């Protein structure tokens, strides 16, 4: 007789129901039952047969679950396959075009000395071929039984091995191991330790800056103009409205000239107290004509604006600004605001910056923060936004609050003209004229203020080629300046602490040591330790501290947290360009003295486009007609030139060579079962590969 509860269980639902929805429309919904407690009871009752059937049913349910997992896995593999096919087609286009960064032409030349480029590339290629050779050697040794986990075990094994029973390969490999233990590992370990010390010092500096930023936020510290200055601005025309000169230097930037000119002409400042200089260094006749016509339109609208063009374009941007400051009417002005061609200040920009000068005769510069209209355009612009957000939010703000000194950003700033003249004016001796004038002004006792809450919109480079050239100039120029300014810094009358800050922190640590250890430690020493395992890099150097520093860097841009890993890898990838630029500037190798204007795309925010549209309707009422036939002819000639200089994606050989070097080292790390080192080298190699194939920025079809 069956137990009394058997009849009740026949009509009841046993177990926990699980509803599984199959994504394939040809499959229906299936209800799976989980096992109940009775399925795990072992008895000799007749109900055992029912439980056997239940087990069979659960086995079928498990099969359905496995089929569902397989279906999802197949969908994932399909997505990966599609992405790989897309990536493969892009790589095929790159290789088919055959354009590399090794090519140099008169029209589109890299901002690097060809001799320096060749030597640096040769150096990387030698390391690559050596690593490939060593990888083959190590793989052969691995299959012959040379399995070692720790370096000291290798030495013990070799000392205990009877050399008489070795074959030729074993004898050769054992001699190689003894050679690297005796001669290669000690200097490599010493260099690694030195780079680790520099890495830790720079990490401490980064941590101190972040703590300073947190303190500023916690205490709500920010520069505030004196009350009488703010009250004067609210009192109308009779308030504090000093004479302000506004300068926009530009060179062949026809994509952005309209929006920048419109923005400065809309500045809320009495027209009798402001003069706008459009400093056009363009050598393209069409661009000159378009900019001149735009200036004429705004003159008819009543704007106090002038157009200046230099025939002899010496000194690049510094020469352009120096020439403009030599005009006789400049003596009537007290302050000068400088904006690059892609910058769009808000109408209240001068009202939020100039009042800080009143009653503060030691103040020489007020610097505003940059914001970016195209920060979400592609992965490259997102990563740049992380870097620059940290630069302004942390570096500039902390140095401005606690030291009253930072590097002038070259734009979106207001200078006291007396400070410029007292410091010697603009000099053409480097490509970082903004940092040059800031250092000389600080040595003469002038103070700076950074306004983190005043923003000025601009553009980020959208192509890797443009970003690479910009970074080369930004990292070679400071090294030129350091060589030129070091004697003046030592002889200056500023305090010892300010000298230490300028020499060690401002120049050496942040401009020289940072690119040096980034490239040497992660692109050279780390791969070499895979082939010379007796020299070791701890896991905290490879993974934990870099991850922590990346976390700190990304804090000012919290929306960019999903990109923390690509940011870490990309910064190490860019260390190649920064290291090369630093060496060029430090030893004056020639490439540091070339200026390449960063390419612009002419993007504006929606508000700017509406404003420009309204202004255009006003201009069309009273503006004079340009010579349309001449303009059409010039535009046709420009289009023909543009076809010859069509934009394209390049293959960057140094980055590709380092990609294969790191991937080779990651393959070697598998033999030693070094998990963290393997993953870091693998993903860093992939990062170099993507950048080398120019797949990270703007893609030209």
C-alpha positions as CSV (number, residue, x, y, z in Angstrom):
1,X,0.0,0.0,0.0
2,X,1.4,3.4,-1.0
3,X,2.0,5.9,1.7
4,X,-1.0,8.2,2.4
5,X,0.8,11.3,1.0
6,X,1.3,9.7,-2.5
7,X,-2.2,10.5,-3.7
8,X,-1.8,14.1,-2.6
9,X,1.5,14.6,-4.5
10,X,0.0,13.5,-7.8
11,X,-2.1,16.6,-8.1
12,X,0.3,19.0,-6.5
13,X,3.2,21.1,-7.9
14,X,6.5,19.8,-6.7
15,X,9.7,21.7,-6.6
16,X,10.5,25.3,-7.5
17,X,9.2,26.3,-11.0
18,X,11.7,28.0,-13.4
19,X,10.5,29.8,-16.5
20,X,13.0,29.8,-19.3
21,X,12.4,32.0,-22.4
22,X,14.2,30.8,-25.6
23,X,15.3,33.6,-27.8
24,X,14.7,31.6,-31.0
25,X,11.2,32.3,-32.2
26,X,10.8,28.7,-33.4
27,X,11.1,27.5,-29.8
28,X,8.3,27.8,-27.2
29,X,8.4,28.7,-23.5
30,X,9.1,25.7,-21.3
31,X,8.4,25.4,-17.6
32,X,11.2,23.5,-15.8
33,X,10.7,22.1,-12.3
34,X,13.5,22.1,-9.8
35,X,14.0,19.0,-7.6
36,X,12.1,18.7,-4.4
37,X,13.3,17.4,-1.1
38,X,11.8,14.0,-1.7
39,X,14.0,13.5,-4.7
40,X,16.9,13.3,-2.4
41,X,15.3,10.7,0.0
42,X,16.4,7.0,-0.3
43,X,13.6,4.5,0.6
44,X,12.4,1.2,-0.6
45,X,8.8,2.3,-1.1
46,X,7.0,1.8,-4.4
47,X,7.2,5.5,-5.0
48,X,10.9,5.1,-6.0
49,X,9.8,4.4,-9.5
50,X,8.0,7.8,-9.6
51,X,11.1,9.5,-8.4
52,X,13.2,7.7,-11.1
53,X,10.8,9.2,-13.7
54,X,11.3,12.6,-12.0
55,X,15.0,12.3,-12.3
56,X,14.7,11.5,-16.0
57,X,12.5,14.5,-16.4
58,X,15.1,16.7,-14.6
59,X,17.7,15.3,-16.9
60,X,15.7,16.5,-19.9
61,X,15.2,19.9,-18.2
62,X,19.0,20.2,-17.7
63,X,19.4,19.4,-21.4
64,X,17.1,22.3,-22.2
65,X,19.1,24.6,-20.0
66,X,22.3,23.6,-21.7
67,X,20.8,24.2,-25.0
68,X,19.8,27.7,-23.9
69,X,23.3,28.4,-22.7
70,X,24.7,27.1,-26.0
71,X,22.3,29.4,-27.9
72,X,23.4,32.4,-26.0
73,X,27.1,31.4,-26.5
74,X,26.4,31.1,-30.2
75,X,24.9,34.6,-30.3
76,X,27.9,35.9,-28.4
77,X,30.3,34.2,-30.8
78,X,28.4,35.6,-33.8
79,X,28.8,39.2,-32.4
80,X,32.5,38.6,-31.8
81,X,32.8,37.2,-35.3
82,X,31.1,40.2,-36.8
83,X,33.3,42.6,-34.9
84,X,36.4,40.6,-36.0
85,X,35.3,40.8,-39.6
86,X,34.8,44.5,-39.3
87,X,38.2,44.9,-37.7
88,X,39.8,42.7,-40.3
89,X,38.3,44.8,-43.1
90,X,39.6,48.0,-41.5
91,X,43.1,46.4,-41.1
92,X,42.9,45.3,-44.8
93,X,42.1,48.9,-45.9
94,X,45.1,50.2,-43.8
95,X,47.5,47.8,-45.4
96,X,46.1,48.3,-48.8
97,X,46.5,52.1,-48.6
98,X,50.1,51.6,-47.6
99,X,50.4,54.9,-45.8
100,X,52.7,54.9,-42.8
101,X,54.1,57.5,-40.4
102,X,57.5,56.8,-41.9
103,X,56.5,58.8,-45.0
104,X,57.5,62.5,-45.1
105,X,56.3,65.0,-47.7
106,X,56.5,68.7,-48.1
107,X,52.7,69.1,-47.6
108,X,52.0,66.8,-44.7
109,X,55.1,66.3,-42.6
110,X,55.3,64.6,-39.2
111,X,56.4,66.8,-36.4
112,X,59.5,64.7,-35.9
113,X,63.1,64.8,-37.2
114,X,63.4,61.9,-39.8
115,X,66.8,61.0,-38.4
116,X,65.5,60.7,-34.8
117,X,62.4,58.8,-36.1
118,X,64.6,56.3,-37.9
119,X,66.9,55.7,-35.0
120,X,64.1,55.3,-32.5
121,X,62.2,52.9,-34.9
122,X,65.4,50.9,-35.5
123,X,65.9,50.6,-31.7
124,X,62.4,49.2,-31.3
125,X,62.8,46.8,-34.2
126,X,65.9,45.3,-32.7
127,X,64.1,44.6,-29.5
128,X,61.3,43.1,-31.4
129,X,63.4,40.6,-33.4
130,X,65.4,39.8,-30.3
131,X,62.2,39.0,-28.4
132,X,61.0,36.8,-31.2
133,X,64.3,34.9,-31.3
134,X,64.2,34.4,-27.5
135,X,60.6,33.3,-27.6
136,X,61.5,30.5,-30.0
137,X,64.4,29.5,-27.8
138,X,62.3,29.5,-24.7
139,X,59.5,27.4,-26.3
140,X,62.0,24.9,-27.5
141,X,63.5,24.7,-24.0
142,X,60.0,24.3,-22.5
143,X,59.2,21.3,-24.6
144,X,62.5,19.7,-23.6
145,X,61.5,19.8,-20.0
146,X,62.9,23.1,-18.7
147,X,59.9,24.0,-16.5
148,X,60.7,26.5,-13.9
149,X,58.5,28.6,-11.8
150,X,60.8,30.8,-9.8
151,X,64.2,32.1,-10.9
152,X,66.2,30.7,-8.0
153,X,64.9,27.2,-8.8
154,X,66.6,27.5,-12.2
155,X,70.0,28.2,-10.7
156,X,69.6,25.4,-8.2
157,X,68.6,23.0,-11.0
158,X,71.6,24.1,-13.2
159,X,74.1,23.7,-10.3
160,X,72.8,20.2,-9.6
161,X,72.7,19.0,-13.2
162,X,75.6,16.8,-14.3
163,X,76.9,18.6,-17.4
164,X,78.3,15.4,-18.9
165,X,74.9,14.1,-19.7
166,X,73.6,17.2,-21.4
167,X,72.9,17.3,-25.1
168,X,73.9,20.3,-27.3
169,X,70.6,22.2,-26.7
170,X,70.6,21.6,-22.9
171,X,74.2,22.8,-22.7
172,X,73.5,25.9,-24.8
173,X,70.3,26.8,-22.8
174,X,72.0,26.2,-19.4
175,X,74.8,28.5,-20.4
176,X,72.2,31.1,-21.5
177,X,70.5,30.9,-18.1
178,X,73.8,31.2,-16.2
179,X,74.7,34.2,-18.4
180,X,71.5,36.1,-17.8
181,X,71.6,35.3,-14.1
182,X,75.2,36.6,-13.8
183,X,75.3,39.5,-16.2
184,X,71.8,40.5,-17.5
185,X,69.5,40.3,-14.5
186,X,71.5,42.6,-12.1
187,X,71.6,45.7,-14.3
188,X,68.0,45.1,-15.5
189,X,66.8,44.7,-11.9
190,X,68.7,47.9,-10.9
191,X,67.0,49.8,-13.8
192,X,63.6,48.4,-12.9
193,X,64.1,49.4,-9.2
194,X,65.1,52.9,-10.3
195,X,62.0,53.2,-12.4
196,X,59.8,51.9,-9.6
197,X,61.2,54.6,-7.3
198,X,60.4,57.3,-9.9
199,X,57.0,55.7,-10.3
200,X,56.3,55.8,-6.6
201,X,57.5,59.4,-6.3
202,X,55.2,60.5,-9.2
203,X,52.3,58.5,-7.7
204,X,52.8,60.3,-4.3
205,X,52.8,63.7,-6.2
206,X,49.5,62.6,-7.9
207,X,48.0,61.6,-4.6
208,X,49.0,64.9,-2.9
209,X,47.4,66.8,-5.8
210,X,44.2,64.8,-5.4
211,X,44.1,65.4,-1.7
212,X,44.6,69.1,-2.3
213,X,41.6,69.0,-4.7
214,X,39.5,67.2,-2.1
215,X,40.4,69.9,0.5
216,X,39.4,72.7,-1.9
217,X,36.0,71.0,-2.5
218,X,35.5,70.3,1.2
219,X,36.3,73.9,2.2
220,X,34.6,75.3,-0.9
221,X,37.7,77.4,-1.6
222,X,37.7,79.5,-4.8
223,X,39.1,82.9,-5.9
224,X,36.5,85.6,-5.3
225,X,36.9,89.2,-6.6
226,X,36.7,92.0,-4.1
227,X,33.2,93.2,-3.4
228,X,33.7,96.7,-4.8
229,X,34.8,95.2,-8.2
230,X,31.7,93.1,-8.4
231,X,29.5,96.0,-7.4
232,X,31.2,98.2,-10.0
233,X,30.2,95.7,-12.8
234,X,26.6,95.9,-11.7
235,X,26.5,99.7,-11.7
236,X,26.5,99.9,-15.5
237,X,28.8,101.9,-17.8
238,X,30.3,103.9,-15.0
239,X,31.6,100.8,-13.2
240,X,34.9,98.9,-13.4
241,X,35.3,98.4,-17.2
242,X,39.0,98.8,-18.0
243,X,40.3,98.8,-21.5
244,X,40.5,95.2,-22.8
245,X,42.3,94.0,-25.9
246,X,41.0,90.6,-27.3
247,X,43.3,88.7,-29.6
248,X,42.4,85.6,-31.8
249,X,45.5,84.2,-33.5
250,X,44.7,81.8,-36.3
251,X,46.4,80.1,-39.2
252,X,44.5,78.3,-42.0
253,X,41.6,77.5,-39.7
254,X,38.6,78.1,-42.0
255,X,36.5,75.5,-40.2
256,X,36.3,77.5,-37.0
257,X,36.9,81.2,-37.7
258,X,33.2,82.1,-37.9
259,X,32.2,80.7,-34.5
260,X,35.2,82.2,-32.6
261,X,34.7,85.7,-34.2
262,X,31.0,85.6,-33.4
263,X,31.7,84.6,-29.8
264,X,34.2,87.4,-29.1
265,X,32.0,90.0,-30.8
266,X,29.1,89.0,-28.5
267,X,31.2,89.6,-25.3
268,X,29.2,91.7,-22.8
269,X,31.6,94.7,-22.5
270,X,31.2,98.3,-23.4
271,X,32.2,98.7,-27.1
272,X,34.3,101.8,-26.3
273,X,36.3,99.7,-23.8
274,X,37.2,96.7,-26.1
275,X,39.1,96.1,-29.3
276,X,39.2,92.7,-31.1
277,X,42.3,91.8,-33.1
278,X,41.9,88.9,-35.6
279,X,45.5,87.9,-36.1
280,X,45.4,85.9,-39.3
281,X,48.6,84.0,-40.3
282,X,46.9,82.0,-43.0
283,X,48.9,81.4,-46.2
284,X,45.9,80.2,-48.1
285,X,44.3,83.1,-50.1
286,X,40.8,81.6,-49.8
287,X,40.9,81.4,-46.0
288,X,42.3,85.0,-45.9
289,X,39.4,86.2,-48.0
290,X,36.8,84.4,-45.9
291,X,38.1,85.7,-42.6
292,X,38.5,89.3,-43.9
293,X,34.9,89.2,-45.2
294,X,33.7,87.9,-41.8
295,X,35.5,90.8,-40.0
296,X,33.9,93.3,-42.4
297,X,30.5,92.0,-41.6
298,X,31.0,92.4,-37.9
299,X,32.5,95.9,-38.4
300,X,29.2,96.9,-40.2
301,X,27.3,95.5,-37.2
302,X,29.2,98.0,-35.0
303,X,31.8,95.7,-33.4
304,X,35.2,97.2,-32.6
305,X,37.2,94.6,-34.6
306,X,40.3,94.7,-36.8
307,X,41.9,92.3,-39.2
308,X,45.7,91.9,-39.3
309,X,47.7,89.7,-41.6
310,X,51.5,89.2,-41.5
311,X,53.4,88.8,-44.7
312,X,56.5,87.3,-43.0
313,X,55.2,84.6,-40.7
314,X,58.2,84.2,-38.4
315,X,57.9,82.7,-34.9
316,X,54.6,80.9,-35.4
317,X,52.0,81.9,-32.7
318,X,54.5,83.7,-30.5
319,X,55.6,85.8,-33.5
320,X,52.0,86.6,-34.3
321,X,51.2,87.7,-30.8
322,X,54.4,89.7,-30.5
323,X,53.7,91.5,-33.8
324,X,50.2,92.4,-32.6
325,X,51.5,93.8,-29.3
326,X,53.8,96.1,-31.1
327,X,50.9,98.1,-32.5
328,X,50.9,101.7,-31.3
329,X,47.3,101.6,-30.0
330,X,48.1,98.7,-27.6
331,X,49.4,101.2,-25.0
332,X,45.9,102.4,-24.4
333,X,44.8,99.0,-23.1
334,X,45.4,97.5,-19.7
335,X,44.5,93.9,-20.2
336,X,44.6,91.4,-23.1
337,X,42.4,88.3,-23.5
338,X,43.6,85.6,-25.8
339,X,41.5,82.9,-27.5
340,X,42.6,80.3,-30.0
341,X,40.6,80.0,-33.2
342,X,38.3,77.1,-32.0
343,X,37.4,78.7,-28.6
344,X,34.0,80.2,-27.9
345,X,33.9,82.3,-24.8
346,X,30.5,83.0,-23.2
347,X,29.2,86.6,-23.3
348,X,29.9,87.1,-19.6
349,X,33.6,85.8,-19.8
350,X,35.2,89.2,-19.3
351,X,32.8,90.1,-16.4
352,X,33.8,86.9,-14.6
353,X,37.6,87.2,-15.1
354,X,38.6,90.9,-15.3
355,X,37.2,91.9,-11.8
356,X,39.8,89.7,-10.1
357,X,42.5,92.2,-11.2
358,X,41.0,95.2,-9.3
359,X,42.8,95.9,-6.1
360,X,45.3,93.0,-6.7
361,X,48.3,94.7,-8.4
362,X,50.4,91.5,-8.1
363,X,48.0,89.5,-10.2
364,X,49.3,88.9,-13.7
365,X,47.0,86.2,-15.2
366,X,43.5,84.9,-14.8
367,X,43.1,81.5,-16.5
368,X,39.7,79.9,-17.3
369,X,38.9,76.2,-17.7
370,X,38.3,74.5,-21.0
371,X,35.2,72.5,-21.9
372,X,34.8,70.5,-25.0
373,X,31.9,70.4,-27.6
374,X,33.0,67.0,-29.0
375,X,34.2,65.1,-26.0
376,X,31.8,62.2,-26.8
377,X,32.6,62.0,-30.5
378,X,34.8,58.9,-30.4
379,X,37.0,56.9,-28.0
380,X,40.0,59.1,-28.5
381,X,38.1,62.3,-27.5
382,X,36.6,60.5,-24.5
383,X,40.1,59.6,-23.3
384,X,41.4,63.1,-23.9
385,X,38.6,64.5,-21.9
386,X,39.7,62.4,-18.9
387,X,43.2,63.7,-19.1
388,X,42.3,67.3,-19.5
389,X,39.6,67.2,-16.8
390,X,42.2,66.0,-14.3
391,X,44.6,68.7,-15.6
392,X,42.2,71.6,-15.0
393,X,40.2,70.2,-12.0
394,X,43.3,69.0,-10.0
395,X,46.6,70.3,-11.3
396,X,45.7,73.8,-12.4
397,X,43.3,74.4,-9.5
398,X,45.5,73.1,-6.8
399,X,48.6,75.0,-8.0
400,X,46.5,78.1,-8.4
401,X,45.1,78.0,-4.9
402,X,48.2,77.0,-3.0
403,X,51.1,78.3,-5.0
404,X,49.6,81.0,-7.3
405,X,51.6,79.5,-10.2
406,X,50.7,77.2,-13.1
407,X,51.4,76.9,-16.7
408,X,49.4,79.3,-18.9
409,X,47.3,77.2,-21.3
410,X,47.8,79.5,-24.2
411,X,44.2,80.5,-24.5
412,X,41.0,81.3,-22.5
413,X,43.1,83.6,-20.3
414,X,43.3,87.3,-19.5
415,X,46.8,88.9,-19.0
416,X,47.7,92.2,-17.4
417,X,49.7,93.8,-20.2
418,X,52.1,95.3,-17.7
419,X,53.0,91.7,-16.6
420,X,53.7,90.7,-20.2
421,X,56.0,93.7,-20.8
422,X,57.7,93.2,-17.4
423,X,58.5,89.6,-18.3
424,X,60.0,90.3,-21.7
425,X,56.9,89.8,-23.9
426,X,56.3,86.9,-26.3
427,X,59.5,85.0,-27.4
428,X,59.8,82.7,-30.3
429,X,62.5,80.5,-28.8
430,X,60.3,77.5,-28.1
431,X,57.0,76.0,-29.4
432,X,55.4,76.5,-25.9
433,X,55.3,80.2,-25.8
434,X,52.5,80.1,-23.3
435,X,54.5,78.1,-20.7
436,X,57.5,80.3,-21.5
437,X,55.8,83.6,-20.6
438,X,54.2,82.0,-17.5
439,X,57.6,80.9,-16.1
440,X,59.2,84.3,-16.8
441,X,56.3,86.1,-15.2
442,X,56.4,83.9,-12.1
443,X,60.2,84.6,-11.8
444,X,59.4,88.3,-11.8
445,X,56.9,87.9,-8.9
446,X,53.6,87.9,-10.7
447,X,50.8,85.7,-9.3
448,X,48.2,83.7,-11.2
449,X,44.6,82.7,-10.5
450,X,42.7,79.7,-12.0
451,X,38.9,79.9,-12.2
452,X,37.5,76.4,-12.3
453,X,33.9,77.6,-12.6
454,X,34.5,79.7,-15.7
455,X,34.5,77.6,-18.8
456,X,35.3,78.3,-22.4
457,X,34.2,75.8,-25.1
458,X,36.7,74.4,-27.6
459,X,37.4,71.3,-29.7
460,X,39.5,68.2,-29.1
461,X,41.5,66.6,-31.9
462,X,39.3,63.8,-33.3
463,X,42.0,62.0,-35.3
464,X,45.0,60.2,-33.8
465,X,47.3,61.9,-36.3
466,X,46.3,65.4,-35.1
467,X,46.5,64.3,-31.4
468,X,49.9,62.7,-31.8
469,X,51.3,65.9,-33.3
470,X,49.8,68.0,-30.6
471,X,51.2,65.8,-27.9
472,X,54.7,65.8,-29.5
473,X,54.7,69.7,-29.4
474,X,53.3,69.8,-25.8
475,X,56.1,67.4,-24.5
476,X,59.1,68.6,-26.6
477,X,58.6,72.3,-25.9
478,X,58.8,72.1,-22.0
479,X,62.2,70.3,-22.3
480,X,63.5,73.1,-24.6
481,X,62.2,75.6,-22.1
482,X,63.8,73.8,-19.1
483,X,67.2,74.0,-20.7
484,X,66.8,77.7,-21.5
485,X,65.2,78.7,-18.2
486,X,67.2,76.7,-15.6
487,X,70.0,79.4,-15.2
488,X,67.3,82.1,-14.8
489,X,65.5,80.0,-12.2
490,X,68.6,79.5,-10.2
491,X,69.5,83.2,-10.3
492,X,66.0,84.4,-9.6
493,X,65.0,86.1,-6.2
494,X,62.0,83.8,-5.6
495,X,62.0,81.6,-2.5
496,X,63.8,78.2,-2.3
497,X,60.5,76.4,-2.1
498,X,59.3,78.1,-5.3
499,X,62.5,77.2,-7.0
500,X,62.2,73.6,-5.9
501,X,58.6,73.5,-7.1
502,X,59.4,74.9,-10.5
503,X,62.6,72.8,-11.1
504,X,61.6,69.4,-9.6
505,X,57.8,69.2,-9.6
506,X,56.9,71.4,-12.6
507,X,59.6,70.5,-15.0
508,X,61.5,67.3,-13.9
509,X,58.7,65.2,-12.3
510,X,55.7,66.1,-14.5
511,X,57.4,66.8,-17.8
512,X,60.5,64.6,-17.9
513,X,60.2,61.7,-15.3
514,X,56.6,60.8,-16.1
515,X,57.1,60.0,-19.9
516,X,60.5,58.5,-19.1
517,X,59.4,55.8,-16.6
518,X,56.0,55.2,-18.4
519,X,57.8,54.2,-21.6
520,X,60.9,52.5,-20.0
521,X,59.1,50.6,-17.3
522,X,56.0,49.3,-19.1
523,X,57.2,49.1,-22.7
524,X,60.9,48.0,-22.3
525,X,61.7,46.6,-18.9
526,X,58.4,44.6,-18.4
527,X,58.8,42.7,-21.7
528,X,62.5,42.1,-21.0
529,X,61.7,40.6,-17.5
530,X,59.7,37.9,-19.3
531,X,62.8,36.8,-21.1
532,X,65.1,37.4,-18.2
533,X,62.8,36.2,-15.3
534,X,65.6,36.6,-12.8
535,X,64.8,40.3,-12.8
536,X,61.2,40.7,-11.5
537,X,58.5,43.4,-11.4
538,X,56.1,42.9,-8.6
539,X,52.4,42.6,-9.4
540,X,51.6,45.8,-7.5
541,X,53.8,47.7,-9.9
542,X,52.2,46.2,-13.0
543,X,48.6,46.2,-11.9
544,X,47.5,47.7,-8.5
545,X,49.2,51.1,-8.4
546,X,48.6,51.9,-12.1
547,X,44.9,51.0,-11.5
548,X,44.8,53.2,-8.5
549,X,46.4,56.1,-10.3
550,X,43.9,55.7,-13.2
551,X,41.1,55.7,-10.7
552,X,42.3,59.0,-9.3
553,X,42.8,60.5,-12.7
554,X,39.2,59.7,-13.7
555,X,37.6,61.1,-10.6
556,X,37.2,64.7,-12.1
557,X,35.2,63.0,-15.0
558,X,33.0,60.5,-13.2
559,X,30.9,59.8,-16.3
560,X,34.0,58.3,-17.9
561,X,34.4,55.4,-15.3
562,X,33.5,52.8,-18.0
563,X,36.6,53.8,-19.8
564,X,39.1,53.4,-17.0
565,X,40.8,50.3,-18.5
566,X,41.1,51.8,-22.0
567,X,42.4,55.0,-20.4
568,X,45.2,53.1,-18.5
569,X,46.2,51.2,-21.6
570,X,46.1,54.3,-23.9
571,X,48.2,56.4,-21.5
572,X,50.9,53.7,-21.7
573,X,50.6,53.6,-25.5
574,X,51.0,57.4,-25.8
575,X,54.2,57.2,-23.7
576,X,56.1,56.3,-26.9
577,X,55.2,59.6,-28.5
578,X,55.8,61.5,-25.3
579,X,59.1,59.9,-24.6
580,X,60.3,60.5,-28.2
581,X,59.2,64.2,-27.9
582,X,60.8,64.6,-24.5
583,X,64.2,63.3,-25.8
584,X,63.9,65.6,-28.9
585,X,63.3,68.6,-26.8
586,X,65.9,67.8,-24.1
587,X,68.7,67.2,-26.6
588,X,67.6,69.7,-29.2
589,X,67.4,67.2,-32.0
590,X,65.5,69.4,-34.4
591,X,61.9,68.1,-34.3
592,X,61.1,70.2,-31.2
593,X,61.3,73.4,-33.2
594,X,58.5,72.7,-35.7
595,X,55.0,74.0,-35.2
596,X,52.0,72.1,-36.6
597,X,48.5,73.6,-36.2
598,X,46.1,71.1,-34.7
599,X,43.4,70.2,-37.2
600,X,39.9,71.4,-36.3
601,X,36.5,70.0,-37.5
602,X,34.4,73.1,-36.7
603,X,32.0,71.6,-34.3
604,X,29.7,73.8,-32.2
605,X,27.1,73.3,-29.6
606,X,23.5,73.7,-30.5
607,X,23.3,77.1,-28.8
608,X,26.2,78.4,-30.8
609,X,24.7,77.3,-34.0
610,X,21.4,79.1,-33.2
611,X,23.3,82.2,-32.3
612,X,25.4,82.1,-35.5
613,X,22.2,81.6,-37.6
614,X,20.6,84.7,-36.1
615,X,23.8,86.8,-36.7
616,X,23.9,85.6,-40.3
617,X,20.4,86.9,-41.0
618,X,21.5,90.3,-39.6
619,X,24.6,90.3,-41.7
620,X,22.8,89.7,-44.9
621,X,20.8,92.9,-44.5
622,X,23.6,95.5,-44.7
623,X,26.8,93.7,-45.7
624,X,28.6,94.3,-48.9
625,X,28.7,91.6,-51.5
626,X,32.1,89.9,-51.9
627,X,33.5,89.2,-55.3
628,X,31.7,86.0,-56.0
629,X,33.5,85.0,-59.2
630,X,36.9,85.5,-57.5
631,X,35.6,83.5,-54.4
632,X,34.3,80.7,-56.6
633,X,37.6,80.4,-58.4
634,X,39.6,80.4,-55.2
635,X,37.3,77.7,-53.7
636,X,37.7,75.5,-56.9
637,X,41.5,75.7,-56.6
638,X,41.2,74.9,-52.9
639,X,39.1,71.8,-53.7
640,X,41.7,70.6,-56.2
641,X,44.4,71.0,-53.6
642,X,42.2,69.2,-51.0
643,X,41.8,66.2,-53.3
644,X,45.6,65.9,-53.5
645,X,45.8,66.2,-49.7
646,X,42.8,63.9,-48.9
647,X,42.7,62.8,-45.3
648,X,43.5,59.2,-44.6
649,X,44.3,56.9,-41.8
650,X,47.9,55.8,-41.4
651,X,49.8,52.9,-40.1
652,X,52.1,53.9,-37.2
653,X,55.2,51.6,-37.4
654,X,56.6,52.3,-33.9
655,X,53.3,51.5,-32.2
656,X,53.0,48.3,-34.3
657,X,56.5,47.1,-33.5
658,X,55.9,47.6,-29.8
659,X,52.5,45.8,-30.2
660,X,54.2,42.7,-31.5
661,X,57.0,43.1,-28.9
662,X,54.5,43.1,-26.0
663,X,52.4,40.2,-27.5
664,X,55.6,38.2,-27.9
665,X,56.4,38.9,-24.2
666,X,52.9,37.9,-23.2
667,X,53.4,34.6,-25.0
668,X,56.6,34.1,-23.1
669,X,54.9,34.9,-19.7
670,X,52.6,31.9,-20.3
671,X,55.6,29.5,-19.9
672,X,56.2,30.9,-16.4
673,X,52.5,31.0,-15.5
674,X,52.6,34.7,-14.6
675,X,48.9,35.6,-14.7
676,X,48.8,39.3,-14.0
677,X,51.9,40.0,-16.2
678,X,50.3,37.9,-19.0
679,X,47.0,39.8,-19.0
680,X,48.7,43.2,-18.8
681,X,51.1,42.5,-21.6
682,X,48.3,41.0,-23.7
683,X,45.9,43.9,-23.4
684,X,48.7,46.5,-23.6
685,X,49.9,44.8,-26.8
686,X,46.3,44.9,-28.2
687,X,46.1,48.6,-27.3
688,X,49.3,49.3,-29.2
689,X,48.0,47.3,-32.1
690,X,44.8,49.3,-32.4
691,X,46.6,52.6,-32.1
692,X,49.3,51.4,-34.6
693,X,46.5,50.7,-37.1
694,X,44.9,54.0,-36.4
695,X,41.6,52.4,-35.2
696,X,41.1,54.6,-32.2
697,X,40.2,58.0,-33.5
698,X,38.4,59.4,-36.6
699,X,38.0,56.9,-39.3
700,X,38.2,58.1,-42.9
701,X,36.2,56.0,-45.3
